[in-house]
């Protein structure tokens, strides 16, 4: 058993919908919760949304994250030796 505190406006809207739909307030709240749970389960993460784009335009060099310091040093040496 659970109790929910509603504002007067929320309670008025709930009563109105219950009357229009010929449903109990409990059934409306249960449906709303199920809708919320379904939406939450289907919600995609940022990774899921962009998964098709990741790695699409890579450099072809798999060591960049590991050897970045060495790569930067080499590029700086090249730049300053000109």
LUMFI-711010 format. One record per residue: residue number from 1; residue in three letters; z, y, x of N, C-alpha, C in turn. Coordinates in steps of 0.001 Angstrom, whole numbers. Each point is the difference from the previous one (the first is absolute). Example, Ala and Ser with C-alpha at 12.3 -4.5 7.8 and 13.67 -1.06 7.14 Angstrom:
// residues 2
SITE    n  res     n_up  n_north   n_east    ca_up  ca_north  ca_east     c_up  c_north   c_east
SITE    1  ala     7800    -5690    13190        0      1190     -890        0     1200      900
SITE    2  ser     -720     1050     -350       60      1190      820      730     1090     -770
// end
This chain:
// residues 82
SITE    n  res     n_up  n_north   n_east    ca_up  ca_north  ca_east     c_up  c_north   c_east
SITE    1  unk        0    -1183      852        0      1183     -852        0     1236      890
SITE    2  unk     -764      970     -390      -93      1241      761      -30     1162     -989
SITE    3  unk      550     1108      412      -95      1196     -845     -713     1080      803
SITE    4  unk     -742      816     -698     -802      1035      641      326     1334     -643
SITE    5  unk      224     1001      823      235      1343     -525    -1321      746      -62
SITE    6  unk     -293      529    -1141    -1229       755     -207      351     1434     -389
SITE    7  unk     -880      908      374      166      1368     -481     -342       14    -1491
SITE    8  unk      343     1062     -656     -321       106    -1423    -1510      -73     -218
SITE    9  unk     -746      648      898    -1458        -8     -118     -550    -1422      165
SITE   10  unk      505     -727     1005     -457     -1375      225      340     -891    -1199
SITE   11  unk     1199      166     -514      409      -811    -1142     -851      325    -1235
SITE   12  unk     -289     1280     -190     -853       410    -1124    -1394     -633      122
SITE   13  unk     -580       62     1217    -1322      -602      214       37    -1506     -221
SITE   14  unk     1048     -654      488      139     -1446     -179       93     -349    -1482
SITE   15  unk      800      739     -746      127      -230    -1443    -1342      198     -701
SITE   16  unk     -716     1024      416    -1300       310     -604    -1001    -1128      252
SITE   17  unk      -63     -465     1230     -923     -1091      346      398    -1279     -730
SITE   18  unk     1292     -278      -53      476     -1202     -683     -422       22    -1471
SITE   19  unk      113     1157     -606     -380       131    -1409    -1516     -158     -169
SITE   20  unk     -778      673      881    -1469       -56      -87     -527    -1408      247
SITE   21  unk      587     -696      955     -480     -1336      386      665    -1123     -800
SITE   22  unk      988      377     -809      758      -975     -784      611    -1066      920
SITE   23  unk      631      482     1066      642      -872      991     1430      465      199
SITE   24  unk      815     -894      534     1361       405      334      -15      771     1317
SITE   25  unk     1006      828      192      101       756     1252      163     -949     1187
SITE   26  unk      703    -1084     -229      188     -1000     1061    -1333     -572      455
SITE   27  unk     -855     -345     -963    -1307      -571      354     -864     1004      759
SITE   28  unk       80     1252     -387     -775      1032      700      483      138     1434
SITE   29  unk     1298        7      192      566       137     1346     -338    -1228      841
SITE   30  unk       62    -1197     -589     -372     -1220      729    -1461       50      436
SITE   31  unk     -877      445     -902    -1421       108      350     -216     1011     1120
SITE   32  unk      706     1102      -91     -132      1029     1034      443     -537     1358
SITE   33  unk     1069     -764       25      475      -591     1256    -1006    -1005      549
SITE   34  unk     -564     -825     -862     -983      -983      458    -1239      710      559
SITE   35  unk     -417     1066     -665    -1129       786      486      315      565     1383
SITE   36  unk     1206      542      156      428       558     1289        4    -1083     1078
SITE   37  unk      542    -1165     -301       63     -1083      983    -1397     -454      406
SITE   38  unk     -905     -113     -976    -1378      -394      305     -700     1031      877
SITE   39  unk      159     1263     -327     -600      1085      791      530      -20     1420
SITE   40  unk     1284     -195      130      647        -1     1320     -511    -1153      856
SITE   41  unk     -191    -1163     -625     -472     -1180      729    -1440      199      473
SITE   42  unk     -806      680     -808    -1411       186      328     -248     1201      912
SITE   43  unk     1015      807      241     -158      1184      832     -390     -404     1417
SITE   44  unk     -994      640      522     -487      -335     1335      611      938     1043
SITE   45  unk      183     -540     1178      516       801     1103    -1140      808      612
SITE   46  unk      353      942      839    -1014       790      698     -885     -916      847
SITE   47  unk      588    -1017      598     -780      -940      793    -1018     -737     -872
SITE   48  unk      453     -477    -1173     -911      -712     -907    -1185      879     -398
SITE   49  unk      270     1276     -267    -1064       909     -431    -1020      278     1105
SITE   50  unk      441       31     1265     -905       334     1092     -436    -1164      847
SITE   51  unk      381    -1195     -392     -260     -1187      806    -1472     -163      378
SITE   52  unk     -904      340     -896    -1431      -152      277     -486      935     1102
SITE   53  unk      740     1068      257     -440       994      984      603     -218     1385
SITE   54  unk     1070     -754      104      668      -194     1278     -849     -841      933
SITE   55  unk     -164      470     1228     -747      -734      999    -1498       77     -176
SITE   56  unk     -443      786     -904    -1422        78     -308     -789      702     1103
SITE   57  unk      579     1007      573     -692       789     1015      779      -47     1314
SITE   58  unk      329    -1167      438      782      -162     1214     -804      261     1257
SITE   59  unk      715      124     1093     -635       274     1283     -542    -1267      654
SITE   60  unk      480    -1137     -495     -410     -1254      621      884     -372     1175
SITE   61  unk      941      874      315      933      -273     1105     1347     -358     -614
SITE   62  unk      405    -1211      177     1241      -474     -612     1251      368      758
SITE   63  unk     -125      659     1150     1165       267      838      461     1457      -54
SITE   64  unk     -545      815     -869      296      1431       25     1474      314     -230
SITE   65  unk      649     -705     -901     1403       291     -266      901     -456     1139
SITE   66  unk     -408    -1016      734      817      -509     1099     -225      789     1292
SITE   67  unk    -1234      405      254     -345       634     1276     -281     1490     -125
SITE   68  unk      531      639    -1037     -366      1395     -212      425      911     1146
SITE   69  unk     1140     -263      624      446       863     1107     -971      -79     1173
SITE   70  unk     -403    -1192      337     -949      -185     1092    -1332      665     -324
SITE   71  unk     -464     -162    -1231    -1276       580     -420       53     1519       54
SITE   72  unk     1101      595     -461      152      1463       33       30      497     1439
SITE   73  unk      720     -680      871       63       403     1408    -1382      -28      639
SITE   74  unk     -754    -1054     -275    -1352      -105      562     -897     1129     -498
SITE   75  unk       90      304    -1272     -833      1087     -553      394     1353      571
SITE   76  unk     1286      213      203      443      1265      598     -471      117     1447
SITE   77  unk       84    -1098      752     -499        10     1374    -1490      334       35
SITE   78  unk     -772     -644     -902    -1433       278      -78     -267     1461     -323
SITE   79  unk      749      538     -931     -203      1376     -438      282      986     1140
SITE   80  unk     1090     -230      720      414       947     1045     -720     -227     1328
SITE   81  unk     -695    -1111      146     -725      -245     1261    -1416      583      -40
SITE   82  unk     -410      539    -1098    -1340       569     -102     -109     1328      652
// end
